[in-house]
Amino acid sequence: MFQRFLDFFRRMPKEKNRFGLRAVLVIIAVCCQGFGVFWLNQVDFGTDPCSVLNYGISSKVGLPFGTTLLIFNILLFMAVLAFGREQIGLGTLANAILVGYSADFTQWVFSHFLPEGFFEPFKTRVSIMIPALIWFVIAASTYMAVDLGQSPYDSIPAIVSRKLPKIPFMVIRIAWDGLMTLGGFLLGGTVGIVTVAMVFMLGPVITAIKKFLQKNLGFN
């Protein structure tokens, strides 16, 4: 079934399967990221570094996570606008707006269905953590693979890397994620095994999945 899906898009004329498909995929992907962030936050093993920081800020200022993340992205967007405009695209706006509010919406929906104490058993948390982490990484990889702009958060290390070409991008990315994680921890955000794994593994995993998607969907 999956192979048929790939073959379908390979056969489509290039002028038809580029922007329209990319736009749909990037919106779906960032909404799926928000869905994954919700589950990762609920199981309390940490989330991605950006979400850790913004959950920490949210708990301090009393704003919803989605609103906090949007304000944070607007501030970073100013820096991107000044130093890396080529990073801006539909994916930039979609990620900045939809990830946080998708997480909040998912929380609102499931708060009406999940019983109280649902996330307390350790086995339940672990069984949810693994698929939620995989879900989030695939969604993040897809949004980056379609190449319609990066989120303000992802754009900053790319901009710094161009300014400091002698330092490997992966080192800059890990340092950036580590700094956000530290900030989130100091503000009360949950730092756990998922966060640590993302700091050191998210970049390489996203790169591998991105290459796979670009090869099989023709996004070159």
GIBEL-V706863 format. One record per helix or strand of 2 or more residues. SS is the DSSP state (H for helix, E for strand). FROM is the first residue (numbers start at 0). TO is the last residue. If there is no record, write none. Layout:
# GIBEL-V706863
ss | from | to
SS | FROM | TO
SS | FROM | TO
This chain:
# GIBEL-V706863
ss | from | to
H | 1 | 10
H | 18 | 42
H | 48 | 60
H | 64 | 82
H | 84 | 86
H | 89 | 109
H | 121 | 144
H | 151 | 162
H | 168 | 185
H | 192 | 216
